[in-house]
Amino acid sequence: MSFARAVLTWRITALALAAIYAIAAILGLLADFDRGATIVWVALLGGGALLIVLGNRIFNSSPALAGILASVGGAAGAFPLFWLILVPLAAAALIALSVAIARQSPSAT
């Protein structure tokens, strides 16, 4: 896979996961959870989505930091949605792509 193709795949996967996490966080607010569960649910999913979007935004200036942010965000958001199977697999793919891109990046030293 070429570097440009890997970056495109990473961006699409990251934005798709961020959208899933944001939707799940909103649904968590509407669900009938107790207050503590709702806070944890929204914090993990909303925080994960925010970190992924931030990583996507700063990719051009710092690919390594973008990879770290997206990896942490992907793992944080996948934790409450582990029972969906596909979401943790997509998060694992995002983390693997983040590491591969950070290692191949022309600006990485």
N, C-alpha and C positions, 0 to 999 in steps of 0.2 A: 504494500500500500504506500503510495507516495505521501509526502508530508502534507501537501495541500489537501489531499483526499482525507487524510487522518484528521486534520483540523476541521474540515467541513463536517465529518461524521461526529467529531467531538462537540461541535457547536449545536448540531441538530439534536443529539442525545441530551446535551445539557439543557437546552431550552425546553425540550419535551418533558424532562424530569422536573424542571422548575415549574412548568405549568401543572403537571400532575400534583406536585406538592402543594402548590397554591390552591388548587381546587379542593384538595383533601383538607387543607387547613380551614377553608371557608365552610366546607361541609361539617367539619368538627365543631365549628362555632354554632351551627344550626342543630347539631345532634343533641340528644338528651343525656349528656355525660354529666358527672358531678364536676364541680368547679376545678378541682385539682387535676383531674384527667384532661379537662379541656385546655387548661393552661399548658400542660406538658405537650399535648397533641399539637396545639397551635405553635408553641415555641419551637418544637423540633421540625415540623413541616414548614412553617413560615421562615424560620432561620435557615433551614436547608435550601429553600428556594432563593432566599436573599443571597446566600453565599454563592450559589451556582450562578446567579445573574451577575453578581459582582466579579466573579472569576471570568465570566464570558466578556464582560466589559473591559477588563484590564489585560486581556490576553496579548494584545499587540505590544504593550509596554513591558510586561513581565510575564512570560509564559510559565515560569516556574511557580510564581505566586498564584497565578490564575489556576494552575493545576492543583495546588494545595487547597485553595478556596473551594474549587469545584469538588474535589475529593471529600473534604470534610462536610460540605453541604450535601453531597450525594449520600454519604454514610448516615448523616444525621436524619435526613428525610426518609431513608429506607428503613430505619429502625422501627418506627411505628407501623409501617406498611409491609412488614416482613411476610405476612400471611398471604400477600398477593402474588408471591413468587416472581412474577415478571418485573416488578419494580426493583427488588434487590438485585436481580440479574442485570438490569439496565444500569443500576448504580455501580455494580462491579465493573461493567464495561466502561462506564464513564471514568472510574478510577484508573483502570488499566490504560485507557487512552490518554488520560492526563499525564501519567508517568511516561508513557512512550513519547508524547509530544514534548514534554519538558526535557527529555533526554536528547531528542533530535533537533530541538529548536536551534536555529542559527545564532540566536543571541545568548544561548546558554553557555556558561563557561565551565 
